[in-house]
């Protein structure tokens, strides 16, 4: 992914792979903070940037991934990278470009 989100001392990127759909790195040295593993991820990230939000008391990053079942728009926990939810209804067969 070419898109990154800088959140304090953390850089959030979107590799869009099964072993790291979303990843957080330390800005200081690039070492891994966490990664979000998913059973299926589309061929690439969507054409949009991740955003940070808070729902209830949970800080999360909302990211648009590829078209595979179980990916689409996802929310991951900002502290652990755990997948919190996914919504595939935003996907189409051409281009997926809305910023969450």
N, C-alpha and C positions, 0 to 999 in steps of 0.2 A: 504494500500500500504506500502511496505517496503522501497520504494524509496522516498527520499526527496532532495530538492535543497535548499541550504542556499544562500540567496541573501541579503547580508548586514545584517540588523536587522530582516529580514523576512525569515521564513522557509516555503517553498512551498511543500505541500504533495498531494497525489492523492488517496483520499478515494474511488473514483469511484462510488459514490452513487448519486441518483437523486437529493437529497438536497445539496450535496457537492461532485461534480465530481472532482473538484480541490479546494484546500483550502490554504489560506495563514495565517500563525500564527506569532505572535510576538516571536522572538527567546528568548527574556528576560523572558517571563512568560507563553508562550503558548496560550495567548488569541487570539481570532479570529480577523483577519484584514478584510478578505472577504472570500466568498465562491462562487463557480460557480454552480448554479442550472441548471439542464438540464432535459428535458422531458423524455429522454431515455438514459440510459447508459448501457453498457455491464456488464456482471457479475463481471468483475474486470478490473483493469488497465492492460495495455499491459506490457510486460516484458522489459521495458526500463525506462530510467530516463527522467524527464522533462528537457528542455533546455530553456535558456532565449535568446531572440534575439530582434532586433529592425528592424521594417519594416516601411519605411518612417520615421516618428517621433514617432511611437508608440512602446513602450517597451511591449513585451508580453512573455508569457511562452507557449511553444509548448509541448503538452502532447499526448501520445498515450494511448487512452482508449480502452474499450472492443468493441465488434462487433455490438452492437445495432445501428439501423439506426439513423443517426444524431450524432453519437459519432465518433469513429475512431480517426483520428489525429485531434486535436483541437488546436486553438490558443486562449488564454485568455489574456485580458488586465492586465498588471502587477500592475497597480494602483488600479483597481476596481474589477478584477475578471470577468468582463463581457465577455461572449462568443463572440469572434470576427468572427470566421469562423470554419468550420469543413470539413473534407474530409474523406469519408468512403472507398475510393478506395484502400487503403493500406491493408485492412483486408483480412485474409484468415481463413480457418476453423481449422487450426492446432495451430500455435503459432505466435504471433505478437511480434517480438523482436527488430526491428530496433530502434536505438536512432534517434529521429527526426533530 
